[in-house]
Amino acid sequence: MKHIASPELEPAVLDQLKRYDTCTIANAIERFQVRLRNEGYTSHGLKCLTSEFPTVVGYAVTSHVRTANPPMSGGRYFEGTEWWSDIEARPAPRIAVIEDVDSNPGAGSVAGEVHCAILQRFGYTALATNGAVRDLLGVRRLRFSVFARSLTVGHSYVHSFDFGAPVNIFGLTVRSGDLLCGDCHGLLSIPKEIAARIPEVAEKLRQHERKVIDLCQSPDFSVEKLRRLVQANE
């Protein structure tokens, strides 16, 4: 299947962003002062179930699901395939962001190996949900990144009832088209207006952090040297 390149950022920018972990990118974003420092990332509760994988970067494609009770019509998730014909209009690479709106999210799995294989074929590189997923070993074999509240065995009555509306995943509001990155630390939103400038800042921050670590491990360490080095980056 042919994937549509993002009209917003050059693929090279996304490749550069993937070189950094979410913590370094978050630090770089702070330097631009475009949002409060307690905004733009998921809070505690979201688990990266493929933490051994590198940083994933992509554009959000959102949906809402329910899992606890049967849908008004139909009986299971794959009967709702309308989004398949809409997906080419969404920029790639894509990250599925699925909000389980039940009062107790995670009664059933929103995705497993089969659904992740379908998503992967449609140009997705990851899935994030406040609900549950399953088939973890199979998903890992796909090299598909997954972020979720928990694992579960069954899919219960999972069904999608909304596609493309804003969702909230562990305190992070996500709109379709938002630029996201994720790794073992969680999920982070990247403001597109500064995205192309982040790699340069992130690299400088990483180099400075390396100097601090090297000094702390050096036999020539002194408090005064550490103070000068830290203050030089303020």
N, C-alpha and C positions, 0 to 999 in steps of 0.2 A: 504494500500500500504506500502511495506517495504521501510524504509528510510535508506540510506547508511550513516554510521557514518563518520565524517570527518577524512581523513587520516593524517591531519596536526596537529590537536590539540585534546587533550583529551576532551571529553564532560564536564568533571568536570571543566576545565579551562573556557569554555564558560559560565557555570553556575556561576562561581565566578565573571566573568566580568559583568554579568547581575545584580550584587548586587550594582553596582555603576552607577551614572549618567554620561553622556558624559563629563561634565565639569571636574569631578574628574579624569576620564580616560585620558582626554586631558592633565591635569596637570601632571599625572604620566608619560605619554609619553614624555613630555618635559624633565623630569629628565634623560632620556636615551640619549638625544641629537642625535637622529637618523634622524631628519629632522628639517627644519626651523619651527619656532613657528607659522608662518602664513600659513602653509600648512596642508593638511590632513582633512579638514572639509568643510562643505558647507557654503557658504556666505549667506547674507540676501536674502530672497525671498522664501526659502523653508519653508513650514508650516507643522508642525506635526498636523494632523487632528484628531489624537487619543491621545492627550497629557495626558489623564488620565491613559494611560497604562504604565507599567514599561519599563525600558530599554530593547531593543531588540538587540540581537547579532546574526550574521549569515554571511554566505558567499555569496558574490554577484553573481548573474546571470544576465547578461546584455542583453539588446536588444534596437533596434532603431525602432521608429514608426513614421508615418505621420498621421495627422488627418484632415487636411484642404481639401484635394482633393482625389477623388476616386483612388484606386490602379489600376495598369496596368492590373491586372487580379483578378477575384474574387470581392467580394464586402464588406466583413466585417472581423473583427479580427479573429473570431473563425474558419474561413476557413483555417487559417494558423496554423495547429496543429503539424507541424513537430517537434517542440521543445519538445513535450510530450515524444517522444521516446528517446530523448537525455538526459532527465533530471536526470536519475539514475546515470549518470557519474559525476554529479556535487555533491560536498560535501554538506551535510546538517548539521544544519538548513540553509535555503536559504533565501536571500532577493532579490526580483526582483528589478532591477534598470533599469528604462525605460526612454530613452531620446527621447523626441518629438523634431524632427529636423526641424519642420516647422519654417518659419521666425517669426511667432507669435504663440509660443507653447500654447496649451490649447484650440484650436478650438473645440475639442471633447474630451470626456473622454477616457483615456487609460485603465481604469478598473472600475468596479462597484462591486456590491455584488456577482454576479454570477462568474465573473472572479476571484475575490479574494477567493471565495470558492474553485475554481479549484486550484488556487495557493496553498492554505492552504492544500489541499489534497495531493499535490505534495511535501510537506515538506517545504513550504515557511512560514515564520512568519511575513513578512512585505513586503511592496512595497514602492519604492521611485521613483518619477518622477519630471521632470521639467515642466510637463504638468498638465492636470486636471484629476480629478476622480469624481465619483458620487456615489449615493446610500449610503451616509455616515452612516445613521442610521443602515442599514443592515450590513455594513462592521463592525461597532462597535459591533453589536450583535455577529459577528463571533470572536470577540476578536483578530482582525487582524490589525496590526499597519500600518498606511498609512501616507506617507509624499508626499506632492504635492505643486504645485504652487497655485492651486485654485480648486474650485468646479465648476461643470457645469451640465447641464441637459441632453444633448444628447451626443452620441458618435461620431456623424458626420461620417467621412469616415475613422475612425481609422483602421490602418493596420500595421502589423509588416513586415519589409523588411530585417531585419538583426538580428542575434542572436549570442551573445558571443563576439562581438567586444567591444573595450573600449568605454565608454560613458562619458559625462561630465554633471554633475548635479550641477548647481549653483556653479561653480568653482572647484568642486571636481571631478577629473578624477578617474573613477572606472573601473577596469578590472575584468572579471569573475574570481571568486576565491578569490578576496580581502576580508579580514575580516572587517566587518563593525559593528558599533553599532549606535543606534539612540534612541532619546527620545524627549521630548518637546523642547529641545534646537537645534535639527538638527541632521545631519548625520556625523559620524566621522569614518575615516579609521584607523584601528589598524595594525601597522607593525607586521606581524606574528612572526618575529624573536625575538620579546620581549614580545609577548602576554602572555606567561605563567608566566612572571615575573611581569606583571603589577598589578595583584590583591594585592600582598604584598606591593608594593609601594603606591598604591591607598589607602590601609587601613591605612598606616602610615600618609599619607597626611590628610585623613579624621579625624583621631584622633587628629592631630595637629590643624586642623581647628576648631574642637569642643572645644579644650582648649581655643583658641582665642575668640570664641563666648561666652563661659562660663565666661571668664575673663571680657569681655566687659559688661556682664550682672550682674556681681558680685558687691556687695557693697564694696569689697576690691580692686576694680580697681584702678590702677594708671598708668600714662604714662610710668613710668620706668618699671613696671612689663610687660606692653604690649611690650615695646621695647625689653626687654630680651627674651620674648617668641617668638616674630617674628624673631629676629636675630638667635635664636637657630635652626631655621628650614632653614636657608639660606645656 
